[in-house]
Amino acid sequence: MALLNSYQPYFAYLLLEWTERLKQARQQAYEDVERLLSTDEPIQLPKKLEKTQQQLRVLWYDVLDVDVTDEPIQDRLSSFYAANSNNSSRFAFRSLQLRYTPMKEGTFTELLEVQSLFDIPNFFVRECLRHELPFRIC
C-alpha cells in the first residue's frame, strides 16, 4: 500500500481506510473480520478504477475538450447526459459529503469528507464542470 500511496496521491485515502480497518479488527479481537477486511473489495478495485477511468475519458472528450465545439460546457453536459441517459458506460455522479469549514481567520471553504476512493475524482470533475474549465485533450 505504501508504494501505491507514493505513486498516486489518490491512493492515500485507500491506505488510510485499510489501516483503520486493520486497527478496528485488532480492537475487536478479529471478530467479524470478514466484514471489515473483505477480500472482494481490493480484488474488484482495478476493474472499478478502469471502468471509472474510461467513463471519465469519454466525459472529458465529449464535454470538457475545448477543441470539440464552441458550445458552452453546461449545454454539452446536458446533451451528453440526455443522449446517454440509459447508458451504463457514462460517468455516474455520486452523492458527496461536503461541509463548509473555516480554513484560517476570515476564510471558509468546502471540505470533501471522503467516503470512497471514487469521491476524489467525482469532486474534481464536478469542480471542473461547475467552473466550466475547458481542457485541450492531446
Secondary structure, DSSP 8 states (H G I E B T S, - for coil): -HHHHHH-TTHHHHHHHHHHHHHHHHHTTTTTHHHHT-SHHHHHHHHHHHHHHHHHHHHIIIIIBTTT-SS-HHHHHHHHHHHTTT-TTS-------EEEEEEETTEEEEEE--SSTTHHHHHHHHHHHHTT--B---
